[in-house]
């Protein structure tokens, strides 16, 4: 079963495509760019449509989703953690 959608191998987050991902659950991510898969253990609950870190992200790092810069981390985000407005902000202001 696919839990996360990842467009590019350079992405730092994947998007949850199923309901009910809970902390401790192993997630499979489909990398569309090369039709490969990755495995990440959820460190927190991930709501459908929200992001999970697929690699460690340091505070200040750029977040890449679907191959695009979507903002910067305002806190460290570890692999498998929920990545959302509490730890990602726009670079616009």
DRENDO-1510 file (C-alpha; in Angstrom, 1 decimal, always signed):
<recs>
REC; n; res; u; v; w
REC; 1; UNK; +0.0; +0.0; +0.0 .
REC; 2; UNK; +1.2; +3.5; -0.8 .
REC; 3; UNK; +1.0; +6.0; +2.1 .
REC; 4; UNK; +3.0; +8.9; +0.7 .
REC; 5; UNK; +3.3; +10.5; -2.7 .
REC; 6; UNK; +6.7; +11.9; -3.6 .
REC; 7; UNK; +7.2; +13.5; -7.0 .
REC; 8; UNK; +11.0; +14.0; -7.2 .
REC; 9; UNK; +14.0; +12.3; -5.7 .
REC; 10; UNK; +15.1; +15.7; -4.4 .
REC; 11; UNK; +11.9; +16.2; -2.4 .
REC; 12; UNK; +12.3; +16.5; +1.4 .
REC; 13; UNK; +8.7; +15.7; +2.2 .
REC; 14; UNK; +6.0; +13.4; +0.9 .
REC; 15; UNK; +2.2; +13.9; +1.0 .
REC; 16; UNK; +0.0; +11.5; +2.9 .
REC; 17; UNK; -2.6; +9.9; +0.5 .
REC; 18; UNK; -4.5; +7.7; +3.0 .
REC; 19; UNK; -6.4; +8.4; +6.2 .
REC; 20; UNK; -5.2; +7.2; +9.6 .
REC; 21; UNK; -1.4; +7.2; +9.5 .
REC; 22; UNK; -0.4; +6.9; +13.1 .
REC; 23; UNK; +2.9; +7.3; +15.0 .
REC; 24; UNK; +5.0; +4.1; +14.8 .
REC; 25; UNK; +3.5; +3.0; +11.5 .
REC; 26; UNK; +5.7; +2.1; +8.6 .
REC; 27; UNK; +4.9; +4.2; +5.5 .
REC; 28; UNK; +5.7; +3.4; +1.9 .
REC; 29; UNK; +6.3; +6.3; -0.3 .
REC; 30; UNK; +6.0; +6.1; -4.1 .
REC; 31; UNK; +8.6; +8.3; -5.9 .
REC; 32; UNK; +7.0; +9.1; -9.2 .
REC; 33; UNK; +10.2; +10.4; -10.9 .
REC; 34; UNK; +11.7; +6.9; -11.2 .
REC; 35; UNK; +8.8; +4.7; -10.1 .
REC; 36; UNK; +10.7; +3.6; -6.9 .
REC; 37; UNK; +9.6; +3.3; -3.4 .
REC; 38; UNK; +10.9; +4.5; +0.0 .
REC; 39; UNK; +10.1; +3.3; +3.5 .
REC; 40; UNK; +9.7; +5.8; +6.4 .
REC; 41; UNK; +8.4; +5.2; +10.0 .
REC; 42; UNK; +5.9; +7.8; +11.1 .
REC; 43; UNK; +7.1; +9.6; +14.2 .
REC; 44; UNK; +3.8; +11.4; +14.6 .
REC; 45; UNK; +0.3; +11.1; +13.3 .
REC; 46; UNK; +0.0; +12.3; +9.7 .
REC; 47; UNK; -3.4; +13.5; +8.5 .
REC; 48; UNK; -4.4; +12.8; +4.9 .
REC; 49; UNK; -3.1; +15.6; +2.6 .
REC; 50; UNK; -0.4; +16.7; +5.1 .
REC; 51; UNK; +3.3; +16.2; +4.7 .
REC; 52; UNK; +5.8; +13.9; +6.3 .
REC; 53; UNK; +9.5; +14.5; +6.3 .
REC; 54; UNK; +11.3; +11.8; +4.2 .
REC; 55; UNK; +14.8; +13.0; +5.3 .
REC; 56; UNK; +16.0; +15.0; +8.2 .
REC; 57; UNK; +15.4; +18.7; +7.8 .
REC; 58; UNK; +17.3; +21.4; +9.8 .
REC; 59; UNK; +15.7; +24.7; +10.9 .
REC; 60; UNK; +16.2; +27.2; +8.1 .
REC; 61; UNK; +16.4; +24.5; +5.3 .
REC; 62; UNK; +14.3; +24.8; +2.2 .
REC; 63; UNK; +11.4; +22.4; +2.0 .
REC; 64; UNK; +11.0; +20.7; -1.4 .
REC; 65; UNK; +7.6; +19.2; -2.3 .
REC; 66; UNK; +6.7; +18.1; -5.9 .
REC; 67; UNK; +10.2; +19.3; -7.0 .
REC; 68; UNK; +9.4; +22.9; -5.8 .
REC; 69; UNK; +10.6; +25.2; -3.0 .
REC; 70; UNK; +7.5; +25.6; -0.7 .
REC; 71; UNK; +9.1; +27.4; +2.2 .
REC; 72; UNK; +11.6; +26.9; +5.0 .
REC; 73; UNK; +11.7; +24.9; +8.1 .
REC; 74; UNK; +11.4; +27.0; +11.3 .
REC; 75; UNK; +12.3; +24.0; +13.5 .
REC; 76; UNK; +14.2; +20.8; +13.0 .
REC; 77; UNK; +12.0; +18.1; +11.4 .
REC; 78; UNK; +13.1; +14.5; +11.7 .
REC; 79; UNK; +12.4; +11.7; +9.2 .
REC; 80; UNK; +8.8; +10.6; +9.7 .
REC; 81; UNK; +7.6; +13.7; +11.5 .
REC; 82; UNK; +4.5; +15.7; +10.5 .
REC; 83; UNK; +5.6; +18.7; +8.4 .
REC; 84; UNK; +3.0; +21.5; +8.4 .
REC; 85; UNK; +2.4; +25.1; +9.4 .
REC; 86; UNK; +3.8; +24.5; +12.9 .
REC; 87; UNK; +7.3; +23.9; +11.5 .
REC; 88; UNK; +7.2; +25.3; +8.0 .
REC; 89; UNK; +6.7; +28.9; +6.9 .
REC; 90; UNK; +6.7; +30.7; +3.6 .
REC; 91; UNK; +9.8; +32.6; +2.5 .
REC; 92; UNK; +7.7; +35.5; +1.3 .
REC; 93; UNK; +7.6; +37.3; +4.7 .
</recs>
